[in-house]
Amino acid sequence: MLKAAVDPDLCQGHARCWAICPEVFSLDDEGKSYVPVADVPPELEQQAREAATNCPERAITVTPP
């Protein structure tokens, strides 16, 4: 199972990750992304990778466990 994380210092709140994969990424009160549960279910791995690729700041990491 993949692990997803968002670097809060890099995130600028574009919310592309949330638009692509809201099952993995959430938005805080300031509109910045975070991952409530780091484990990405197998059926969402491709979407999580796509979200990471689409982050303009490269604030998202998706890594093997």
N, C-alpha and C positions, 0 to 999 in steps of 0.2 A: 504494500500500500504506500502510495506517495505521501509526502508531507508538504504542506503549503505554508508559506509565511509571507508577511508583508513587513518591510522595513518602514516603521512610522516616520523616520527622519527623511526618507526619500519620497514617500507618498505625497502627491499634491492634490489628491481628491478628484481626479478625472472620472473615476467610477467605471472605467471600461471593464475592469475585472468583474465587478458586480453585474454589469449588463450582460456579460458573456456567461458567467457562472455564479448566479446568486445563491446556489446551493452550498457553495464553498466560501464565498467572500461576502462580507457584510460591510455596512457603512456606519461610522460613528456619528455623533452629533455634529461634527464639523465637516462631514462628508468624506472623511478619509477612510480608506479601506482597512479591514482587519480580518483575520481568520479565526472564527470562534472555536473551531475544532480542527486541529492541524492535519488529521488523517483524512486523505481524500479517498472516497469510495472508488473502487475500480471503474464503475460505470461513468464517473465524472473526471477521470484522469485526463482525457483528451481536452475537455473543456477547460480544466485548470491550467494545462500547458498553454492553451490558446490565450487564456487570460494573461498569463505571465508574459507571453510574447507581445501582447498588445499594450502592455504598460509602458507609457512614454518615458518614465523615469527608471524603469527596470527595478522597481521596488519589490517585486514579487520573486520569490524563489520557490521552485517546485523540485523536490529532491526525493530520491529513493529513501526508504526508512533506514 
